[in-house]
Amino acid sequence: MTGFTSDGAVYGLGIMNTPIANLWSALNDETRQAQYTAVAHSELIAGERCEEGRKIFQYLEIPVPFVSNRWWIGLPRGNARLMRDSGGAVRELTFSSSVDKSLVTSASAKPLMEAGEPIGYSKGAWFLVALDARTTWTEYHAWSDPGNGIPGGVASRIAPKGVRENFAALTKFANEGNPSCPIR
């Protein structure tokens, strides 16, 4: 797996030792990803778990002194046509973010939102291709602004390590964590 940055974007490419359906299930099970990824809290705030149109409140604890933790609302969207037309062998999950405080109404998310800072924005995609029954070619790219108080230089040095760690965490979740989204 490789992670690198370029012009404010972060990229990751690699072969993951997990079937594409398991990886897809893990990517769409954001409410349980916090047990495996750097995200400290993740909860569904609108829509149905694992389904199109869902909104997920996410909170990241920043391990840097004097830098506030960050929150955002994830807006994932699957490419159903690509998945259908490829017989499930090729899949794409795009995402964007919102920091609209009015969307956050849960009792557990509100204090986290008040304790942290909103990110500026985040958008990107996961692109998956089944190489065989057990391995998946994975591409990831994202553009993000971590928000107030995090210099661009610090963010660009941390991002490649974060991509590598995220690939490893999602592979572990897909293989060992029993994602609760339907395997399809």
Order of alpha helices (4+ residues) and beta strands (2+ residues): beta-beta-alpha-alpha-beta-beta-beta-alpha-beta-alpha-beta-beta-beta-alpha
